Amino acid sequence: MTRLVYATVLLAGAASAQELKLWYDKPARNWSAEALPLGNGRLGCMVFGGVARERIQFNDDSLWTGDENPTGDYKSMGAYQNFGDLLIDLGRAPGAGDGSGTEAEPRGGDGYERALSLAEAEHRVTFRKDGVTHTRTAFASHPDEVIVLRWTADRAGAVSGVIKLQGAHGETTKAEGATLGFAGTLKNGLAYEARAQVVAKGGAVEPDGSALQLRGCDEVLILIAAGTSYVPDYGKKYQGPPPGERLRGQLEAAGKRSYDDLRARHLADHQKLFGRVAVAWGETAPAVRGSPLPATGAPTDRRLAAYRAGGADPELEALVFQMGRYLLVSCSRRPGLPANLQGLWNDSNSPPWHSDYHANINVQMNYWLAEPANLADCHLPLFDLIQSQLEPWRKATQADKEFRTASGRTRGWALRTSHNISGGLGWKWDKTANAWYCLHLWEHYAFGGDKEYLKTVAYPIMKETCEFWEDHLKALPDGRLVVPKAWSPEHGPDEDGVSYSQEIVWDLFNNYVAAADALGADKAYRDQVAAMRDKLVTPKIGKWGQLQEWMVDRDDPKDQHRHTSHLFAVYPGRQISVARTPELAKAAAVSLAARGEAGDSRRSWTWPWRCALWARLGQADDAGRMVRGLLTYNMLPNLFANHPPFQMDGNFGITAAICEMFLQSQDGDIVLLPALPKAWPTGRVSGLCARGGFEVDIAWQDGKLVEATVRSRLGSPCKVRYGGKTADLKIPAGGAAAINGDLAAK
Ligand code: FUC
């Protein structure tokens, strides 16, 4: 009892000391490494927090060049575009000499702070200039569909300066009253427009050429709206009406609300999603948290540098965990497009890898956290995109001789490695990416249990993809089935039966069988698919005890290639597990250890995948080391994962992987603390999700479970495992059960 009370006090302390905030003592100079992201799912921006000049670079997730791209050539597929910048040049404070707005930015010190609060999804910069303290607060509102920026000062009439709006494609900006706007049309016919509306209290706002002059205002509110004519509808060639009227409506509606009202609506919306999960796995030592500000400690970039040098900082790790959730909420909301390689943040018209949807690991990793980290709603834009692209994907598949069958018919669809948002595919075929997308469709059902969704959205696509594979699998002389001529990304030859492809098709067939059973549908086809699944060539153990990447035993134990494609069956798949297939699990661990942690193995997304793999293999300290590896080698000062350059998959992936360390449910049971590293002896997590419609809170101390609470949304059977013990909990839908470290009811 004393022990429990102690644990509770300790954990409560850890949670309250931990502010979910990134903060810095100087403005950002570098876009990808230092500026901070805001987003409402569709519309986002990167805020620099400048003093002499504030830069707010913004994006809308549908501003894409490219089209259906019939050649499949990656070069002609199009790219996600930069939209533009809102710039604020600071003017002279009354009676402060000739400050011109061109002065150097501060180099740190106690007159400046910029911070991103993850819990509030709000950026705030405060600085002192000419004896005046200025505060600029910004957020991207999902309910009101605009970016909101308020600029206040502690002296009346001190808000002066120039506001500019600049498009990234050479547009001409016009000032109309207190609004700036520009519009354009890309070569593919996509129309777009951005508008910034300024409302001042006191003083004056006056057009000045293509800019707005603020003179002696007490306070200024800037609302930014931007959008395109994109609609997710192939029948309309993805083109809807130009966005101008819609943007005017958004600004008019938002402009009628007070700042406090806009902020309250934004906060309620954000916290409804973000606030579902809390985590703490230790208190950071006060010396590391730092001074001079005890509330926020040392700036985040310095904390990261100290961590890189080998220091312990569990609060920083927890901040990174929550950053993944924050970013998904900020760039993946309905209605809107899913997270691309850079989420939705992009300052270039020719970004790395087109800032596209990469289907051989990256877009999937973007969504690994959605279900376990309690953001299932944020998974939906991925399904919406898949549905809106299926028709052109089918056409591209039918048109390619690669997929011609003896019967002359081509059923289903396949993907190349990359795709855009208007039916276009690029680069070489990644044949089993179709089946990997189906895993996401299935997992949403497995976690949430929505039968209507399964029946109307997931099942038809899963069935069609099974039909594709029914037509394309090749029988070996002994009757076993292989995926013909495919690639283990991005590694080795194109050939039959590579483990990656075999495992992903196995996963599709296995999940299809479960889906058909859940719906009581298509009994005969279900049995046929089950039979095909059981004939697939399965991963083999090779000559150095490794899990073979190819049917041919050619794996090189010195190979440090970044992809761990052949380990799909361990995670995110479930064909291999320590409990059911111990020999294969051992071989997977041999392969994973051999890949090492240096060279090409240091990428944004390698650490998270390997972290989740080690967690599934029950090797807790190895999993913990992957968290440390990401923060040490592939994380930028603004906590963006770095490939390089920055790539959002690592942020999303590490959150998902850490979930696997605390909670697993892929085999039906709820397993508590399956991979708890020694470095995290005491902690508490709440709100993580398990398959079957469960939400779980777990507390542990000295490496041992102290208590857990399981809430059931659906009332489905619930078996909990911890260590060697199991307990069957009977929890009605909407009910909860609390258990202690021995899994006995509390
Ligand atoms: C895959 C990876 C690369 C990179 C690119 C965007 O092709 O192999 O490392 O992440 O996607």
Residues whose N, C-alpha, C, O or C-beta is under 5 A from the ligand:
A	BS01	FUC	W353 H358 E490
